[in-house]
Each structure stands twice: as C-alpha cells, then as structure tokens.
Amino acid sequence: DYVAAEAMYERAVEADPKHACNLANYALFLMNQRQDYIAAEAMYERSLEADQNHAGILGSYAIFLDVYKKDYAAAEKMYQLALEAAPENANCLGNYARLLFLRGDKTKAIEMLEQAEQHQENGPADLPVELAFYRYAHCQPQPISPLKQLLLEGARSLDWNLKDNVRRAEQDGHPNPALLTALAKVISDDEPLETLEQFEEWRIAEPTT
C-alpha cells in the first residue's frame, strides 16, 4: 500500500526532520517505488546532512548515483566515503567493485572484489551470487562452477541491475556473452534456471561443494 506507506514516511519525517535513517528509508521508497529520482536525491542529501558518516546511508546513496543517475564520479566518491566509515562493509565493497569494473579500473576492482569476498558472510543474502557473477564476468579465465553452485542452491538477486556489467564484459572480450546475458536474467529472476541448460559450458560444469 504505497499511498499509506508514503503517508507514514511523511509523518516520520515531520515528527523528526533530522532522523537520518528515516530520511534515507524514505529516499529508498521514492527511488524504488515512486521512481521520483529528484525527490529521492533531495531526501538522501537531507539524510547525510543529519549524519554525514553513516556508512549504510552513504552506500545507499552511492547505489542511487551509480545505478539510477549514472553519475559514476559522484558514486565513486560516495562509495569511498562509505568505506572510510566502515572499511569491512561487504555490500559497499561489492558494489564499489561493480562500479570499478564498469569504469575499466580492473586492478582496483579485483582488489575490492576480493575484500568483499572475504567479508561476504556479514553482507546481505544476495551478495555472494552478485560477487560470483562479477568474478565470472570480469575476471576471465574463470570457471563458472562457483556461480553454478549458488544458483542451484537458489541464490538470486532480485531486480539488481547486471545489464551494464554484461555490456562491459562483452566489450572487454568475454568468451561467452550469450551465457553471461542468460545468467544475469536468471540471477535477477527474470528467467528460470532451466534456460541455462542450452549452454554447454553450464551443462558440463561441476558445481563446487
């Protein structure tokens, strides 16, 4: 019930105009449910005025700048600030790695990816499959087996944008872009797992244990 939800967000903000987390949560709502990116950015800016060192808010704002606004320079700055506040935040490390791969800074991207992998148990449930996808997409030659294991176990990352990574990997010469495209659709739950059976590389890969 988005109408009722927005009314509650507005009441929360009115009751405490400087509550950073409420402001950031409202920004998320405006971004994801309303697609009102101008209002979302204004709410993010208010939340950071209330708490400029909150790693979660900095990371969330970085995603907004990265995925929705495509302002990669500003997004990178926000990821860096988030990691200064929380250097072992696996989600920020993984999202920053994603951005660095898109920008072609592969050396630094792999460094961030490795750090994210080290701390992924402390991140959200969908993070491991995202990290495995980035490794398969951008770190060739790379076996598909770890990603296959996660997908067989039911790991998914709903609605997460992997299309930009597919395009970048294809541009960089990935050996199987069609499989990469299909994997991205399965991970985001746009296609069933069975669609991957058409690819020999997927069929012959032994899942990791």
Secondary structure as UniProt FT lines:
FT   HELIX           2..15
FT   TURN            17..18
FT   HELIX           20..32
FT   HELIX           37..50
FT   TURN            52..53
FT   HELIX           55..63
FT   HELIX           64..68
FT   HELIX           72..85
FT   TURN            87..88
FT   HELIX           90..103
FT   HELIX           106..118
FT   HELIX           120..122
FT   TURN            125..126
FT   HELIX           127..138
FT   HELIX           145..152
FT   TURN            153..154
FT   TURN            158..159
FT   HELIX           163..171
FT   TURN            172..173
FT   HELIX           177..187
FT   TURN            188..189
FT   HELIX           193..198
FT   HELIX           200..204
//
